[in-house]
């Protein structure tokens, strides 16, 4: 059995664990798919390149409201797709080439599976290591709908590489993947039908934000709420879903393509974490401590396989923690997951950090909140924006910010000043009054919201 100093399973954020400080280590890298993981290949980067393209289409379609004679006349889907993956695919290939060319790294292009604690099968060989980093990510999952496996549905892994833009797209799901990718297809010309189990998109967002987003999408798309999917079948080139509404009445919905965006699960089962003696939570996350050590000595885990948040910036933070702890076992550092922000790149865009108002109520926290419309700020006037808003929630007594929630243009950028304020333990009064906000830029929306607290 070959033994290494370090074995890394997963070449997404796990790949960044390896640095110059490991040049004299004998390292194994196990990755069956493209290097770069979910974010580079099927997630953050290609999807946001599609999102920006869709935003350009939205601007072109909406020029008349500003007195500008623009229009959206369709999209050359293959050109858009090939431009995006013409940049993405070479990066993944270069990442693999770089690691395979590293003199101290052996790359195993297979799925690694634990067969015993600190023993991993790679094809017909079993290898071990003094230190193992498990960063094998997560994958899309589909609901147990009769006939679904036979209709040729898509997930976020495949929908962006379609040969042609579908005229009619059915989307199962109401989370961020459904909102983003369904919204892209709709902006580029597809007739999109969203099928929701409940009555809103993005249920984990603050209720005010979820309501505004649901209203916006309901105005643009065919949104079917309280929908049960009874079965799926294919008739020729059509995907047919049999559905039942809240009243129990059944109907057939037809589309050219089907996107299933109902969640992702950690790949702990694919790597057989249990065989490696690793403790796994009910939903499949490998359990770690604050230093990202598992219950098996010498094994760390990071990213989507251990963190239910499943965000790239979280995985990158965790990779930095593991990288330090590998070479500094006597002075380990802990993860800081206090203020994890997130964004949804739909149209409108959403960003948030901290607690929702509902969570404040559930925890019995004394709080004050305020919702500030973009239309109250100068740049909001320029945008002619009457729908977007920033919501801030503060502790009534300590005056610390408990949560920030923004829906509208540049939300993912505007949230950053709230993240920093929370991280540096500023009061909302300090955030609002002890710095300049450029007039009449959009950050004034955040300033005004904080002043109202």
C-alpha positions as CSV (number, residue, x, y, z in Angstrom):
1,X,0.0,0.0,0.0
2,X,1.5,3.3,-1.1
3,X,1.7,5.9,1.7
4,X,1.7,9.7,1.2
5,X,2.3,12.7,3.4
6,X,-1.0,14.2,2.2
7,X,-4.0,12.9,0.3
8,X,-6.6,15.4,-1.0
9,X,-9.9,14.1,-2.3
10,X,-11.5,16.7,-4.5
11,X,-9.9,19.3,-6.7
12,X,-12.3,22.2,-6.1
13,X,-11.4,24.3,-3.1
14,X,-9.4,21.2,-1.9
15,X,-6.9,22.0,-4.7
16,X,-6.0,25.3,-3.0
17,X,-5.0,23.5,0.2
18,X,-1.7,22.6,-1.5
19,X,0.8,25.4,-1.4
20,X,4.6,26.1,-1.5
21,X,4.9,25.1,2.1
22,X,4.1,21.5,1.0
23,X,6.8,21.4,-1.7
24,X,8.7,18.7,0.2
25,X,5.6,16.6,0.8
26,X,4.6,13.6,-1.2
27,X,1.0,14.4,-2.1
28,X,-1.9,12.5,-3.8
29,X,-4.8,14.3,-5.4
30,X,-7.9,12.3,-6.2
31,X,-10.4,13.8,-8.6
32,X,-12.6,11.9,-11.1
33,X,-14.1,15.0,-12.8
34,X,-12.8,18.3,-14.1
35,X,-10.5,20.3,-11.8
36,X,-12.0,23.4,-10.2
37,X,-15.0,21.6,-8.7
38,X,-18.7,22.7,-8.8
39,X,-18.0,26.5,-8.8
40,X,-15.8,26.6,-11.9
41,X,-17.4,24.0,-14.0
42,X,-21.2,23.9,-13.3
43,X,-21.8,26.5,-10.7
44,X,-20.8,30.0,-9.7
45,X,-18.7,31.1,-12.7
46,X,-20.5,29.9,-15.7
47,X,-23.9,30.6,-14.2
48,X,-22.9,34.2,-13.5
49,X,-21.6,34.6,-17.0
50,X,-25.0,33.6,-18.1
51,X,-26.6,35.9,-15.5
52,X,-24.7,38.9,-16.8
53,X,-25.7,38.0,-20.4
54,X,-29.4,37.8,-19.2
55,X,-29.0,41.2,-17.5
56,X,-27.9,42.8,-20.8
57,X,-31.0,41.3,-22.4
58,X,-33.2,42.7,-19.7
59,X,-31.7,46.2,-20.1
60,X,-32.2,46.0,-23.8
61,X,-35.8,44.9,-23.4
62,X,-36.6,47.7,-20.9
63,X,-35.1,50.7,-22.5
64,X,-38.5,52.2,-23.5
65,X,-39.4,53.0,-19.9
66,X,-36.4,55.4,-19.8
67,X,-37.1,56.8,-23.2
68,X,-34.3,54.9,-24.9
69,X,-35.2,53.0,-28.1
70,X,-33.7,49.6,-27.4
71,X,-35.2,46.2,-27.8
72,X,-34.3,42.6,-27.3
73,X,-34.5,40.6,-30.5
74,X,-33.4,37.2,-29.3
75,X,-30.1,35.5,-28.5
76,X,-27.6,33.3,-30.4
77,X,-27.6,30.6,-27.7
78,X,-24.7,28.5,-29.1
79,X,-22.6,31.6,-29.4
80,X,-23.3,32.5,-25.7
81,X,-22.8,29.0,-24.5
82,X,-19.5,28.5,-26.5
83,X,-18.1,31.9,-25.4
84,X,-18.7,31.0,-21.7
85,X,-17.4,27.4,-21.8
86,X,-14.7,28.4,-24.2
87,X,-13.2,30.2,-21.2
88,X,-14.3,27.8,-18.4
89,X,-13.1,24.5,-19.9
90,X,-9.5,25.5,-20.6
91,X,-9.1,26.7,-17.0
92,X,-10.2,23.3,-15.7
93,X,-7.9,21.5,-18.1
94,X,-5.0,23.8,-17.2
95,X,-5.6,23.1,-13.5
96,X,-5.3,19.4,-14.1
97,X,-2.2,19.8,-16.3
98,X,-0.6,21.9,-13.6
99,X,-1.1,19.4,-10.9
100,X,-0.1,16.4,-13.1
101,X,3.1,18.4,-13.8
102,X,3.9,19.0,-10.2
103,X,6.9,16.9,-9.2
104,X,5.6,16.0,-5.8
105,X,1.9,15.4,-6.7
106,X,0.4,12.2,-8.0
107,X,-3.0,12.7,-9.6
108,X,-5.6,9.8,-9.5
109,X,-8.4,10.6,-12.0
110,X,-10.9,8.3,-10.3
111,X,-13.5,8.4,-7.6
112,X,-11.8,7.7,-4.3
113,X,-13.6,5.6,-1.8
114,X,-12.7,4.8,1.8
115,X,-12.3,1.2,2.6
116,X,-11.0,1.7,6.1
117,X,-9.9,4.6,8.3
118,X,-7.3,6.6,6.4
119,X,-7.3,4.0,3.5
120,X,-8.8,5.0,0.2
121,X,-9.4,2.9,-2.9
122,X,-8.3,4.5,-6.1
123,X,-9.2,2.1,-8.9
124,X,-7.6,-1.2,-8.2
125,X,-5.1,0.3,-5.7
126,X,-5.5,1.3,-2.1
127,X,-3.5,4.2,-0.8
128,X,-3.1,5.9,2.6
129,X,-1.6,9.1,4.0
130,X,-0.5,10.7,7.3
131,X,-3.0,13.5,6.6
132,X,-6.2,13.4,4.5
133,X,-8.3,16.3,3.4
134,X,-11.8,15.4,2.2
135,X,-13.2,18.1,-0.1
136,X,-15.4,15.9,-2.4
137,X,-18.3,18.4,-2.6
138,X,-22.0,17.8,-3.3
139,X,-24.3,16.9,-6.1
140,X,-27.7,17.7,-7.4
141,X,-30.6,15.5,-6.3
142,X,-34.0,14.9,-7.8
143,X,-37.4,14.3,-6.0
144,X,-38.9,10.8,-6.2
145,X,-41.4,11.5,-9.0
146,X,-42.7,8.5,-10.9
147,X,-41.2,8.4,-14.4
148,X,-38.8,11.3,-13.8
149,X,-35.6,9.3,-14.5
150,X,-36.9,8.4,-18.0
151,X,-37.7,11.9,-19.3
152,X,-34.1,13.2,-19.7
153,X,-34.3,16.0,-17.2
154,X,-31.5,18.5,-16.6
155,X,-29.9,19.8,-13.4
156,X,-27.5,22.7,-13.0
157,X,-24.8,20.3,-14.2
158,X,-26.2,20.1,-17.7
159,X,-28.8,22.9,-18.3
160,X,-26.1,25.4,-19.3
161,X,-24.7,23.2,-22.0
162,X,-27.9,22.7,-23.9
163,X,-27.7,22.5,-27.7
164,X,-30.4,25.1,-28.1
165,X,-32.4,27.5,-26.0
166,X,-35.7,25.8,-25.2
167,X,-38.9,27.5,-26.3
168,X,-40.7,26.2,-23.2
169,X,-38.8,25.4,-20.0
170,X,-40.4,23.7,-17.0
171,X,-38.6,24.3,-13.7
172,X,-39.1,22.2,-10.5
173,X,-37.9,24.2,-7.5
174,X,-38.1,27.5,-5.8
175,X,-34.5,27.9,-4.4
176,X,-31.6,29.9,-5.7
177,X,-30.6,27.5,-8.5
178,X,-34.1,27.5,-9.9
179,X,-34.4,31.2,-9.5
180,X,-31.1,32.0,-11.2
181,X,-31.1,29.5,-14.1
182,X,-34.8,29.7,-14.7
183,X,-34.5,33.5,-14.7
184,X,-31.6,33.4,-17.2
185,X,-33.6,31.2,-19.6
186,X,-36.6,33.4,-19.3
187,X,-34.6,36.6,-19.9
188,X,-33.0,35.1,-23.0
189,X,-36.3,34.1,-24.6
190,X,-37.7,30.9,-23.1
191,X,-41.3,30.7,-21.8
192,X,-40.6,29.5,-18.2
193,X,-43.0,27.7,-15.9
194,X,-41.9,27.4,-12.3
195,X,-43.5,24.6,-10.2
196,X,-43.4,25.4,-6.4
197,X,-44.5,23.2,-3.6
198,X,-45.4,26.2,-1.4
199,X,-46.4,29.7,-2.1
200,X,-43.1,31.5,-2.4
201,X,-39.5,31.5,-3.8
202,X,-36.5,31.5,-1.5
203,X,-38.3,30.6,1.7
204,X,-35.1,30.8,3.7
205,X,-34.8,34.5,3.0
206,X,-36.3,37.2,5.2
207,X,-40.1,37.1,4.6
208,X,-40.1,40.7,3.2
209,X,-37.4,39.7,0.6
210,X,-39.0,36.4,-0.3
211,X,-42.4,38.2,-0.8
212,X,-40.9,40.9,-3.1
213,X,-38.9,38.3,-5.1
214,X,-42.0,36.1,-5.5
215,X,-44.1,39.0,-6.7
216,X,-41.4,40.0,-9.2
217,X,-41.1,36.5,-10.7
218,X,-44.9,36.0,-10.7
219,X,-45.2,39.1,-12.9
220,X,-42.6,37.8,-15.4
221,X,-43.1,34.1,-15.5
222,X,-45.8,31.4,-15.1
223,X,-45.5,30.5,-11.4
224,X,-47.6,27.5,-10.3
225,X,-47.8,27.5,-6.4
226,X,-48.9,24.7,-4.2
227,X,-48.1,22.2,-6.9
228,X,-47.7,18.5,-6.5
229,X,-45.9,16.6,-9.3
230,X,-47.6,13.3,-9.7
231,X,-45.6,11.9,-12.6
232,X,-43.4,12.6,-15.6
233,X,-43.3,11.2,-19.0
234,X,-42.0,11.9,-22.5
235,X,-44.2,12.2,-25.5
236,X,-42.0,12.7,-28.6
237,X,-39.9,15.8,-28.1
238,X,-42.0,17.0,-25.2
239,X,-41.6,16.5,-21.4
240,X,-45.0,16.1,-19.8
241,X,-45.5,16.6,-16.1
242,X,-48.8,15.5,-14.5
243,X,-49.5,18.0,-11.6
244,X,-52.1,18.6,-9.0
245,X,-52.9,22.1,-7.6
246,X,-54.0,23.0,-4.2
247,X,-57.6,22.2,-5.1
248,X,-56.6,18.7,-6.1
249,X,-57.4,19.3,-9.8
250,X,-54.9,17.5,-12.1
251,X,-53.4,18.8,-15.3
252,X,-50.6,18.1,-17.8
253,X,-47.8,20.7,-18.2
254,X,-45.7,20.4,-21.4
255,X,-42.2,21.7,-22.1
256,X,-39.3,21.2,-24.4
257,X,-36.9,20.8,-21.5
258,X,-37.1,20.2,-17.7
259,X,-34.8,21.7,-15.1
260,X,-34.9,20.0,-11.7
261,X,-33.5,22.3,-9.0
262,X,-34.6,20.8,-5.7
263,X,-31.4,20.7,-3.7
264,X,-28.0,19.2,-3.4
265,X,-26.6,16.6,-1.1
266,X,-23.0,16.0,0.2
267,X,-21.0,13.3,-1.5
268,X,-20.2,11.5,1.7
269,X,-21.9,8.4,0.5
270,X,-20.0,8.4,-2.8
271,X,-16.7,8.4,-1.0
272,X,-18.1,5.9,1.6
273,X,-17.2,8.1,4.5
274,X,-18.8,5.6,6.9
275,X,-16.3,2.9,5.8
276,X,-13.5,5.4,6.7
277,X,-15.0,5.7,10.2
278,X,-16.1,9.3,9.6
279,X,-19.1,10.6,11.6
280,X,-21.8,11.8,9.2
281,X,-24.9,13.9,10.0
282,X,-28.4,13.0,9.1
283,X,-28.3,15.0,5.9
284,X,-25.0,13.6,4.8
285,X,-22.5,16.2,6.1
286,X,-19.2,14.9,7.4
287,X,-19.0,16.2,11.0
288,X,-16.0,18.4,11.9
289,X,-14.9,20.5,14.8
290,X,-14.0,24.2,14.7
291,X,-10.6,23.4,13.2
292,X,-12.2,21.2,10.5
293,X,-10.9,18.0,12.0
294,X,-13.1,15.0,11.7
295,X,-13.5,12.3,14.4
296,X,-10.7,10.3,12.7
297,X,-7.2,11.4,13.6
298,X,-5.4,13.0,10.7
299,X,-8.5,13.5,8.5
300,X,-10.0,17.0,7.8
301,X,-13.0,18.0,5.8
302,X,-14.0,21.2,4.1
303,X,-16.6,22.7,1.7
304,X,-19.9,21.3,0.6
305,X,-19.3,17.9,2.0
306,X,-19.2,19.2,5.5
307,X,-20.9,22.6,5.5
308,X,-24.7,22.8,4.9
309,X,-24.3,26.3,3.7
310,X,-22.6,25.1,0.5
311,X,-21.1,28.4,-0.7
312,X,-17.8,28.8,-2.5
313,X,-16.6,31.7,-0.3
314,X,-17.2,29.5,2.7
315,X,-15.3,26.6,1.1
316,X,-12.4,28.9,0.3
317,X,-12.3,30.2,3.9
318,X,-12.3,26.6,5.2
319,X,-9.5,25.7,2.7
320,X,-7.3,28.4,4.2
321,X,-8.0,27.1,7.7
322,X,-7.1,23.6,6.8
323,X,-4.0,24.7,4.9
324,X,-2.7,26.5,8.0
325,X,-3.6,23.6,10.3
326,X,-1.9,21.0,8.2
327,X,1.5,22.6,8.8
328,X,0.8,24.1,12.2
329,X,-0.7,21.3,14.2
330,X,0.4,22.9,17.5
331,X,-1.2,26.2,16.8
332,X,-4.4,25.5,14.8
333,X,-6.8,28.2,13.8
334,X,-10.6,27.9,13.9
335,X,-13.2,28.7,11.2
336,X,-15.2,31.9,11.6
337,X,-18.7,31.2,10.5
338,X,-20.4,34.0,12.4
339,X,-21.3,36.3,9.5
340,X,-21.7,34.2,6.4
341,X,-23.2,36.3,3.6
342,X,-24.9,35.0,0.5
343,X,-26.4,36.3,-2.7
344,X,-29.0,35.1,-5.3
345,X,-28.2,36.4,-8.8
346,X,-31.8,36.5,-10.0
347,X,-33.5,39.5,-11.5
348,X,-34.0,41.1,-9.0
349,X,-30.7,40.3,-7.2
350,X,-30.7,39.4,-3.5
351,X,-28.0,39.5,-0.8
352,X,-28.1,38.9,2.9
353,X,-26.1,38.4,6.0
354,X,-27.1,37.5,9.6
355,X,-30.5,36.8,11.0
356,X,-33.9,37.1,9.3
357,X,-36.7,38.8,11.3
358,X,-38.3,35.4,11.7
359,X,-35.2,34.0,13.3
360,X,-34.9,37.0,15.6
361,X,-38.5,36.3,16.8
362,X,-37.8,32.6,17.2
363,X,-34.7,33.4,19.4
364,X,-36.7,35.9,21.4
365,X,-34.3,38.8,20.6
366,X,-35.3,42.4,21.2
367,X,-34.9,44.0,17.8
368,X,-35.8,46.9,15.7
369,X,-36.0,46.8,11.9
370,X,-36.5,49.1,8.9
371,X,-37.1,48.6,5.2
372,X,-35.7,51.4,3.0
373,X,-36.8,51.6,-0.6
374,X,-34.2,52.3,-3.3
375,X,-36.6,55.0,-4.6
376,X,-35.7,57.2,-1.6
377,X,-32.1,57.6,-2.8
378,X,-30.8,59.6,-5.7
379,X,-29.6,56.7,-7.7
380,X,-32.8,54.9,-7.1
381,X,-34.5,57.9,-8.9
382,X,-32.1,57.4,-11.8
383,X,-33.0,53.7,-12.0
384,X,-36.8,54.5,-11.8
385,X,-36.8,51.7,-9.3
386,X,-40.0,51.3,-7.2
387,X,-39.6,47.7,-6.1
388,X,-36.1,47.3,-4.6
389,X,-35.3,47.8,-0.9
390,X,-32.8,47.3,1.9
391,X,-33.9,45.8,5.2
392,X,-31.8,46.1,8.3
393,X,-32.4,44.5,11.7
394,X,-30.6,45.6,14.9
395,X,-30.6,44.5,18.5
396,X,-32.7,47.0,20.4
397,X,-30.3,47.4,23.3
398,X,-26.7,46.7,22.0
399,X,-27.4,48.5,18.7
400,X,-25.4,45.8,16.9
401,X,-26.7,44.8,13.5
402,X,-28.4,41.4,13.6
403,X,-29.2,41.1,9.9
404,X,-29.1,42.8,6.6
405,X,-31.2,41.9,3.6
406,X,-31.1,43.7,0.2
407,X,-33.2,43.0,-3.0
408,X,-32.4,45.0,-6.1
409,X,-29.6,46.1,-8.4
410,X,-26.0,45.6,-7.0
411,X,-27.4,43.9,-3.9
412,X,-24.4,41.5,-3.7
413,X,-22.0,44.5,-3.6
414,X,-24.1,46.8,-1.3
415,X,-24.2,44.0,1.4
416,X,-20.4,44.2,1.8
417,X,-20.4,47.2,4.0
418,X,-22.9,45.6,6.4
419,X,-20.8,42.4,6.5
420,X,-17.7,44.5,7.5
421,X,-19.7,46.4,10.1
422,X,-20.8,43.2,11.7
423,X,-17.3,41.6,11.5
424,X,-15.7,44.6,13.2
425,X,-18.5,44.8,15.9
426,X,-19.7,48.3,15.0
427,X,-23.0,49.6,16.2
428,X,-25.6,50.6,13.6
429,X,-25.0,54.2,14.6
430,X,-21.3,53.9,13.9
431,X,-22.0,52.3,10.6
432,X,-24.4,55.1,9.6
433,X,-22.6,58.2,10.9
434,X,-18.9,57.5,11.2
435,X,-18.1,57.2,7.5
436,X,-18.9,58.9,4.3
437,X,-21.4,57.5,1.7
438,X,-20.9,58.8,-1.8
439,X,-23.8,60.9,-3.0
440,X,-25.9,60.0,-4.9
441,X,-24.7,56.4,-5.3
442,X,-26.7,53.4,-4.3
443,X,-24.9,52.8,-0.9
444,X,-27.0,55.7,0.3
445,X,-29.9,53.2,0.5
446,X,-27.9,51.3,3.2
447,X,-27.0,54.6,4.9
448,X,-30.6,55.7,5.0
449,X,-31.8,52.3,6.3
450,X,-29.3,52.4,9.1
451,X,-30.1,56.0,10.1
452,X,-33.8,55.0,10.4
453,X,-32.9,52.4,13.1
